[in-house]
Amino acid sequence: MGSIRTWSLAVVAGIFVVVVAHQRSNADSSAVPAAPAAAAPAASAAAPASGGVTGLPDFSGLVADYGSAVVNISVVEKPQKFSSMGEQGEDDPLSQFFHRFQAPSPEHMPPAHGIGSGFIITPDGYVLTNAHVVADASEVTVKLTDRREFRAKVIGADKRSDVALIKIPASGLPTVRFGDPARIRPGQWAIAIGSPFGFENSVTAGVVSAVGRPLPDDSGTSFVTFIQTDAAVNPGNSGGPLFNIDGQVIGINAQIYSRTGGYMGMSFAIPIDVALNVKDQLMKSGKVNRSRIGVAVQDIGQQLAQTFGLATPHGALVSSVEPQSPGERAGLKPGDVITSVNGKNIDHSYDLPTVISQLPPGSEAHLGVWHDRKPTEVTVKTVLLEDTPAQAARNGAEDSGGKLGLAVRPLDPGEQQELHTHGRLVVEDVTGPALAAGLQAGDVVLGVNGSGVSTVAELKREVARAGHTVALLIQREDAQIYIPVDIG
């Protein structure tokens, strides 16, 4: 079977470009909650069951009212240098998965032409689109539905969110309205307008398939969770609006999952509140500032939840804390579970960077934390997220022998330095439950059930205290993760 790929929706020189893409502002005060479609007359005289669909809506009024605010964007990209193997190299195991689909080319390529979509948000010509539509563009041209064309200025493009703000020299333009993504529910109507394959102002409709959908990105940390729909979108739809049935924009169409590069029933939109937060910052300063608290987190499953005494699996499990970071100064430790930020629930690990990043750097974040099997509150002062954040903390500890099936030995100072770890125990052999859980020789054991261990005796003591499941904090290469081990 072919690999499933994440595709951008821009078209460049008629060839699709693979993009692993990857902030919150108040919605327009005029926005109203999404409402169910007005039912058309039933096709049958029989009354439908309660909650049944009695007919399909007519979207022509929505398109007539707001379609003129959707624009076609064409770009001329700056000449770029490409090696024969693209950007990642022949030996990269992912080079065949995330390569750019282009014909073989000489070292110097002529400027490429691309197309995308966008939508007007102010009468004086501000337009939202995707960052990957206008990235590296030497010229950006915006075409309106009345066939007028304008050369656009790129105000700013934020690659982390894949949102860009551009400006055209015009006034009295039609604009869209904004909805509230927090009110979106799976099963509600979703309408996309854009320029798939260059066919301007094409309209497609479907339903919201899911909300809060995380996608992998090339930064290692995603700051966007997407709206998933089955509204048909294709290359060229990038940057176009996703509407609810009330004619309010709820997202920016950005990506599809596909085996072929074309639509296969799954498309993803950036929530409009995320985009508007980015827009406000780009309009103010031309760049986007995000916050961080200096912790690495992972999702928590049933076994880990039981180990840490949580009634249900939820929250972001802290696997490492950077030295001298806001998290360390606030007292956060590996094994803590962050369950809320400023009253907003954190259900999955990917919720935490999304929420924290939208806070202004230097602001206080009030965290709900599950610590030592009981809830508590912690206040953390956020700091600016740099493009290359500080090295994550590296600690060390795990379990040995007996019920776990681990054979460990102490590390000497030279080995610690070579492995860039503060851990004291390295796994030499794995059998039984530890092997089944995925532990490997060479892992550095850092802790058990939230308690650090630095000797074999400490490891055995903490395992003896544990119940049926042991949560081992390990370091593998440069990452720290918790691994649940069922010891029966």
Secondary structure, DSSP 8 states (H G I E B T S, - for coil): ----EEEEEEEETTEEEE----------TT------------SSSS---TT--------HHHHHHHGGGEEEEEEEE---B-BTTBTT-TT-TTTTTS--------SB----EEEEEEEE-STT-EEEE-HHHHTTEEEEEEE-TTS-EEE-EEEEEETTTTEEEEE-S--S----EE--GGG--TTSEEEEEE-GGG-TTEEEEEEEEEEEEE---TTSS---EEEEE-S---TT-TT-EEE-TTSEEEEEEEEEEESSSS--S-EEEEEHHHHHHHHHHHHHHSS---EE-SEEEE---HHHHHHTT-SS--SEEEEEE-TTSHHHHTT--TT-EEEEETTEE--STTHHHHHHHTS-TT-EEEEEEEETTEEEEEEEE-EE--SS------------STTT-EEEEE--HHHHHHHT----EEEEEE-HHHHHHT--TT-EEEEETTEE--SHHHHHHHHHH--SEEEEEEEETTEEEEEEEE--
